[in-house]
Amino acid sequence: MLTLWGRATSSNVQAVMWGLEEMGLEVRRIDAGGRFGGLDDPAYREMNPMGLVPVLKDGDGPALFESAAILRYLWGTYGRAPFRPDDAGDRAVVDVWAEWGKHVLCGAFTVPVFWAHWRTPEEDRDTAAVAAAVARFEALLEIVAPRIDRGGFVVGDRLSLADIWVGHVLYRYFTLDIERAAPPAIEAYYRRLCDRPGYATHVMVNYDELKGVRRSG
Ligand SMILES: N[C@@H](CCC(=O)N[C@@H](CS)C(=O)NCC(=O)O)C(=O)O
């Protein structure tokens, strides 16, 4: 029995929930964090000393935190081809792009764009800094765009773990009230992701409640 703690509006929770659905795994999600609170409870800190979401427990196994590690655990334990390729080399390539998606691409979006724009009260926004951050994010999209244009997905022609990290950040990028210059292949990819039930359910989640709210997440 898989249990995940974390509010549905957390982008890291969304990535894990979408990955779970793509792997056909059932999970019980317990609201935590944001307006639900609970992250300072001693029992929660026991599971995640950082006091952040998500946290995963697989049965009686240890509590896991850090969304990338959680997804990698699920992928390694329950993933099947093509989501988790059978060939070790192909798996490593997926892992490389998953790491890049989480670390490099999401890192270039979450704080410098989403936080600096959406989670900052309008009167405090540095619009020039946000525009420069969007341009830097788009330069990264240009790096992955030719791969997606070629095969349809980040690695090859089927969705894999790499798409979870690259794809989940696109919903907010394409729906924020910012000026965009997305590579056409990325926009087409995003439109295809929107047709996937797991993406629509877990990633395309309204984030109005986060507007101007400068708490973590
Ligand atoms: N590196 C961590 C970051 C976790 C994180 O920042 N979580 C945010 C939500 S995305 C959080 O817990 N914010 C506090 C809250 O929701 O109250 C991960 O990837 O899991």
The ligand as a MOL file (V3000), in Angstrom:
LIG
                    3D

  0  0  0     0  0            999 V3000
M  V30 BEGIN CTAB
M  V30 COUNTS 20 19 0 0 0
M  V30 BEGIN ATOM
M  V30 1 N 13.5150 19.1890 -2.9800 0
M  V30 2 C 12.2250 18.8970 -2.4310 0
M  V30 3 C 11.4450 20.1820 -2.3440 0
M  V30 4 C 10.1380 19.9740 -1.5960 0
M  V30 5 C 9.3400 21.2700 -1.4940 0
M  V30 6 O 9.8580 22.3920 -1.6580 0
M  V30 7 N 8.0430 21.1070 -1.2320 0
M  V30 8 C 7.1780 22.2420 -1.0980 0
M  V30 9 C 5.9680 22.0750 -2.0250 0
M  V30 10 S 6.4360 21.9180 -3.7480 0
M  V30 11 C 6.6380 22.3240 0.3300 0
M  V30 12 O 6.6290 21.3500 1.0570 0
M  V30 13 N 6.1840 23.5230 0.7250 0
M  V30 14 C 5.6210 23.7520 2.0320 0
M  V30 15 C 4.1540 23.5800 2.0690 0
M  V30 16 O 3.5600 23.0180 1.1230 0
M  V30 17 O 3.5700 23.9690 3.0960 0
M  V30 18 C 11.5120 17.8490 -3.3000 0
M  V30 19 O 11.7600 17.8280 -4.5110 0
M  V30 20 O 10.7090 17.0580 -2.7580 0
M  V30 END ATOM
M  V30 BEGIN BOND
M  V30 1 1 1 2
M  V30 2 1 2 3
M  V30 3 1 2 18
M  V30 4 1 3 4
M  V30 5 1 4 5
M  V30 6 2 5 6
M  V30 7 1 5 7
M  V30 8 1 7 8
M  V30 9 1 8 9
M  V30 10 1 8 11
M  V30 11 1 9 10
M  V30 12 2 11 12
M  V30 13 1 11 13
M  V30 14 1 13 14
M  V30 15 1 14 15
M  V30 16 2 15 16
M  V30 17 1 15 17
M  V30 18 2 18 19
M  V30 19 1 18 20
M  V30 END BOND
M  V30 END CTAB
M  END
